[in-house]
Amino acid sequence: MHIWRGAHDSAWETVQQELSAAYRCDGLPIVPPTAERVSAMLSANSYKPEEEIAVLPPGFETVTAGDIAICAVMAGCKPEYLPVLIAAVDALSDMDFNLVGIATTTGSAAPLYIINGPLAEKIGINAGPNALGSGHRANATIGRAMTLIMQNIGGAIPGEVDMATLGQPAKYACCFAENTAESPWPPLHVERGFAAAASVVTVVGISGTIEVNDSDSQHANGMAQTFAQSMLIAGIASSSGLLGGGEPLCILPPEWAAAFHRDGYDKQKTKAAIWEHATLPADKLVPAARKRRMTAAADPSADLLRVAAKPDDLMIVVAGGVGRKAAYAPTWAGSTKAISREIKIRS
């Protein structure tokens, strides 16, 4: 490491203090949203600052393109990231996503953003090694900007409206692209009804992530069993009788996807194999949880708790680089549904 030899900015600390007082920041230093930076962000995408994009829970405030551009600048986004943010805000505002619940719960729920289509590669959203980690400006700043939007515009202020007991890293940023180049299956956005050439953002309300490691299984059924048994978390059992919110996200690295494909498993068969193995006997719950379930569940007599009502409710996305490390992201047990929106580019 070397000291940067540029000129010292004596106003830096003052700017950070002023911005922290004026805005609800995320704890990291932010880029000052000057008129010049915000104007450049908007003009590069042919948006006027007063254009209304959505009404965003939990405060149900109207979000304008100017509001989004301010948060994008603060997060360190490039202008070409703005269309992703516009589409993601629209997705968050869908009542089926239930941002009211996700943004106010004492649980650790937070949005995760999956980007599909040609725009992901064009603007440099990482789909390969360390896709869920650090090292790529687009992933980090798009996710961070969305957190600032939820907080500064939507009103999800930590400790005041956002009442998460512990929270999780996705509350800072969680954005990645699907690794379609190394996937043997149709991508997520095509599965969800969009054209292959479309660029799409899918927003998922997750409770965290769990690494799933299976370097031993040589065949698909064994890998499905390993993944499924990693999903059996009694602590996320919901009143609906499911383990989680019912749309669990399975993030498979290319090596896992290739192994399933070699054994003749398409996405639907892979989902079915995982779902079939992912069952927790009801008697594994503590007595108080069993009693609550018997009171609230649609079928309290069922002996097994499942991760989803049916196999097709599972979402499978291929991402990551070399290795046999997958990830399970349970969806929030308080009721949420993944929402997809096309990313529209203005000329």
C-alpha positions in Angstrom: 0.0 0.0 0.0 1.1 3.6 -0.7 0.0 7.0 0.5 -2.1 8.8 -2.2 0.0 11.7 -3.5 -3.0 13.9 -4.5 -3.9 17.1 -2.8 -5.3 16.9 0.7 -9.0 17.9 0.9 -9.3 19.8 4.2 -13.0 20.0 3.9 -13.6 16.2 3.7 -14.3 15.6 7.4 -16.5 18.7 7.5 -18.5 17.5 4.5 -19.0 14.1 6.0 -20.2 15.6 9.3 -22.6 17.9 7.5 -24.0 15.2 5.3 -24.4 12.8 8.2 -26.5 15.4 10.0 -28.5 16.3 6.9 -29.1 12.7 5.7 -29.6 9.4 7.3 -26.3 7.7 6.2 -25.3 4.1 6.4 -22.2 4.6 8.5 -19.8 4.7 5.6 -18.3 7.8 4.1 -20.5 9.2 1.3 -20.0 11.1 -1.9 -21.4 14.7 -1.6 -24.5 14.9 -3.8 -23.7 18.2 -5.4 -26.0 19.8 -8.0 -23.5 19.0 -10.7 -23.2 15.3 -9.8 -26.9 14.8 -9.5 -27.7 16.7 -12.7 -25.1 14.6 -14.6 -26.6 11.4 -13.3 -30.1 12.4 -14.4 -29.2 13.9 -17.8 -27.1 10.9 -18.8 -30.3 8.9 -18.5 -32.8 11.4 -19.8 -34.7 11.8 -16.5 -36.0 15.0 -15.0 -35.6 15.3 -11.3 -39.3 15.7 -10.6 -40.4 12.6 -12.4 -42.3 10.3 -10.0 -41.2 6.7 -10.0 -43.1 5.0 -7.1 -44.6 5.4 -3.7 -42.3 3.6 -1.3 -43.1 1.9 2.0 -42.8 2.0 4.9 -43.4 5.7 4.9 -45.3 5.6 1.6 -43.4 8.6 0.3 -43.4 9.5 -3.4 -39.9 8.7 -4.8 -38.7 10.9 -7.7 -35.9 10.3 -10.2 -34.1 13.2 -8.4 -34.4 11.4 -5.1 -32.9 8.3 -6.5 -30.1 10.1 -8.3 -29.1 11.8 -5.0 -28.9 8.5 -3.2 -27.0 7.0 -6.2 -24.4 9.8 -6.0 -24.1 9.4 -2.3 -23.5 5.6 -2.7 -20.8 6.1 -5.4 -22.8 4.9 -8.4 -21.9 5.6 -11.9 -24.6 7.3 -14.1 -25.1 4.1 -16.0 -26.4 2.3 -12.9 -29.4 4.6 -12.5 -31.8 2.6 -14.7 -31.2 -0.4 -12.4 -32.1 1.6 -9.4 -35.3 3.0 -11.1 -36.5 -0.5 -11.8 -35.5 -1.8 -8.4 -37.4 0.9 -6.6 -40.5 0.1 -8.7 -40.1 -3.6 -7.7 -39.7 -2.7 -4.0 -43.0 -0.7 -4.1 -45.0 -3.7 -5.2 -47.2 -4.6 -2.2 -46.6 -8.3 -2.8 -43.0 -7.8 -1.9 -44.2 -6.5 1.5 -41.6 -3.8 2.1 -43.6 -2.6 5.0 -42.9 -5.9 6.9 -39.4 -6.3 5.6 -38.4 -2.8 6.5 -39.9 -2.7 10.0 -39.5 -6.3 11.4 -37.3 -7.2 14.3 -36.1 -9.9 12.1 -33.0 -9.6 9.8 -34.9 -9.4 6.5 -33.4 -7.3 3.7 -33.8 -7.1 -0.1 -31.4 -9.0 -2.3 -31.1 -7.8 -6.0 -30.5 -10.2 -8.9 -29.7 -8.7 -12.2 -30.2 -10.5 -15.5 -29.7 -9.7 -19.1 -27.1 -7.8 -21.3 -27.0 -4.7 -19.1 -25.5 -6.7 -16.2 -22.3 -7.4 -18.2 -22.3 -4.0 -19.9 -22.1 -2.1 -16.6 -19.9 -4.6 -14.8 -22.2 -6.4 -12.3 -20.2 -9.4 -11.0 -21.7 -12.8 -11.6 -18.6 -14.8 -11.1 -16.1 -15.4 -8.3 -17.1 -13.7 -5.0 -20.4 -12.6 -6.6 -21.9 -12.0 -3.2 -18.8 -10.4 -1.8 -16.6 -7.3 -2.3 -14.5 -6.1 -5.2 -17.0 -4.8 -7.8 -18.2 -1.2 -7.8 -21.5 -1.9 -9.5 -22.5 -4.7 -7.1 -21.5 -2.7 -4.0 -22.9 0.8 -5.0 -26.2 -0.4 -6.5 -26.9 -2.4 -3.4 -25.8 0.5 -1.1 -27.9 3.1 -3.1 -31.0 1.0 -2.6 -30.4 0.9 1.1 -30.0 4.6 1.2 -33.2 5.0 -0.8 -35.2 2.8 1.6 -33.8 4.7 4.5 -33.7 8.3 3.4 -36.9 8.3 1.2 -38.9 5.3 2.3 -38.3 6.1 6.0 -36.8 2.8 7.1 -34.5 4.5 9.7 -32.5 2.0 11.8 -33.6 1.9 15.4 -36.7 4.1 14.7 -38.6 2.3 12.0 -36.3 -0.5 11.0 -36.4 -2.5 14.3 -34.1 -5.4 13.3 -32.7 -7.0 16.4 -29.4 -7.9 14.8 -29.6 -7.1 11.1 -27.3 -8.7 8.5 -24.8 -7.6 5.9 -27.5 -7.4 3.2 -28.8 -4.4 5.0 -25.7 -2.6 3.6 -25.7 -4.1 0.1 -26.6 -7.3 -1.7 -26.6 -7.2 -5.5 -25.2 -9.6 -8.0 -25.8 -10.9 -11.6 -26.7 -14.4 -12.7 -23.8 -16.3 -14.3 -25.7 -17.2 -17.5 -22.5 -17.8 -19.4 -21.7 -20.9 -17.3 -25.3 -22.0 -16.6 -26.8 -25.0 -18.5 -30.3 -23.7 -17.8 -32.5 -20.8 -18.9 -31.8 -17.7 -16.7 -34.1 -16.5 -13.9 -35.6 -13.7 -15.9 -36.6 -16.0 -18.8 -38.1 -18.4 -16.3 -40.2 -15.5 -14.9 -41.6 -14.6 -18.3 -39.2 -12.0 -19.7 -37.5 -12.1 -23.1 -34.0 -13.4 -23.2 -32.7 -10.1 -24.5 -34.4 -8.1 -21.7 -32.5 -6.7 -18.7 -34.3 -7.4 -15.5 -33.9 -6.9 -11.8 -35.5 -9.4 -9.4 -35.9 -8.3 -5.7 -36.0 -11.1 -3.1 -36.6 -10.5 0.7 -34.0 -12.7 2.4 -33.3 -13.5 6.0 -29.5 -14.1 5.4 -27.3 -16.6 3.6 -25.9 -20.0 4.5 -23.0 -21.7 2.7 -23.7 -25.2 1.5 -20.6 -27.3 0.8 -20.7 -30.6 -0.9 -17.4 -31.7 -2.3 -18.2 -35.4 -1.8 -21.3 -36.2 -3.8 -20.7 -37.1 -7.4 -24.3 -37.3 -8.5 -27.3 -35.0 -8.5 -29.4 -36.7 -6.0 -26.7 -36.6 -3.3 -26.1 -32.9 -3.9 -29.8 -32.2 -3.7 -30.0 -34.0 -0.4 -27.0 -32.0 1.0 -28.6 -28.7 -0.1 -32.0 -29.6 1.2 -30.7 -30.6 4.6 -29.0 -27.3 4.9 -32.4 -25.6 4.5 -34.0 -27.2 7.6 -33.8 -24.3 10.1 -36.4 -24.7 12.9 -35.8 -21.0 13.9 -37.5 -19.7 10.7 -40.6 -21.9 11.0 -43.5 -19.6 10.1 -47.2 -19.7 11.2 -48.0 -20.9 7.7 -46.3 -24.2 8.5 -43.3 -23.5 6.2 -39.6 -23.2 7.0 -39.3 -19.6 5.9 -41.3 -17.4 3.5 -42.0 -20.0 0.9 -39.9 -18.8 -2.0 -36.4 -20.0 -0.9 -33.4 -18.9 -3.0 -30.9 -21.5 -4.0 -27.7 -20.0 -5.4 -25.7 -22.7 -7.2 -22.2 -22.3 -8.5 -21.4 -23.4 -12.1 -19.9 -26.7 -10.9 -23.1 -27.7 -9.1 -25.3 -26.7 -12.0 -23.0 -28.7 -14.4 -23.2 -31.8 -12.2 -27.0 -31.6 -12.1 -27.1 -31.1 -15.9 -24.8 -34.1 -16.5 -27.3 -36.3 -14.6 -30.2 -35.1 -16.8 -31.6 -32.6 -14.3 -33.2 -29.5 -15.7 -34.2 -26.7 -13.3 -37.6 -28.1 -12.6 -36.2 -31.6 -11.7 -33.5 -30.0 -9.6 -36.1 -28.0 -7.7 -38.2 -31.1 -7.2 -35.3 -33.1 -5.9 -34.3 -30.4 -3.4 -37.9 -29.9 -2.3 -38.5 -33.6 -1.8 -35.5 -33.9 0.6 -36.2 -30.6 2.4 -38.6 -31.8 5.2 -38.4 -31.3 8.9 -40.5 -33.5 11.2 -42.9 -31.3 13.2 -41.8 -33.0 16.4 -38.4 -31.4 16.0 -40.0 -28.0 16.9 -40.1 -27.0 20.6 -43.5 -27.6 22.2 -44.4 -23.9 22.1 -43.7 -23.7 18.4 -45.7 -26.8 17.7 -48.6 -25.3 19.6 -48.4 -22.0 17.7 -48.3 -24.0 14.4 -51.3 -26.1 15.3 -53.2 -22.9 16.0 -52.2 -21.0 12.8 -51.2 -23.5 10.1 -53.5 -24.4 7.2 -52.9 -28.1 7.9 -51.7 -28.4 11.5 -52.0 -32.2 11.3 -49.2 -32.4 8.7 -46.2 -34.3 10.2 -43.6 -32.6 8.0 -42.6 -28.9 7.6 -41.4 -28.0 4.1 -39.4 -25.1 2.8 -42.1 -24.2 0.2 -45.6 -25.2 -0.6 -44.5 -26.7 -4.0 -41.2 -27.4 -5.8 -41.7 -24.7 -8.3 -41.7 -22.1 -5.5 -38.0 -22.6 -5.1 -35.8 -20.1 -7.0 -32.5 -21.4 -8.5 -29.9 -18.9 -9.7 -26.4 -19.9 -11.0 -23.7 -17.6 -9.8 -20.1 -17.7 -8.6 -16.8 -19.0 -9.8 -14.7 -22.2 -9.3 -15.6 -24.4 -6.4 -18.4 -26.5 -4.9 -19.7 -23.9 -2.5 -23.4 -23.0 -3.0 -25.6 -20.7 -0.9 -29.0 -20.9 0.6 -30.9 -17.6 1.2 -34.1 -18.3 3.1 -36.9 -15.9 2.3 -38.4 -13.9 5.1 -41.0 -15.9 7.1 -43.2 -12.9 7.6 -44.6 -13.2 4.0 -42.9 -11.8 0.9 -42.9 -12.6 -2.8 -40.0 -12.0 -5.2 -40.7 -9.2 -7.7 -39.1 -8.7 -11.1 -39.1 -5.6 -13.2 -37.6 -4.9 -16.6 -34.8 -2.3 -16.6 -35.6 0.3 -19.3 -32.9 2.4 -20.9 -33.8 5.8 -22.2 -31.9 7.1 -25.2 
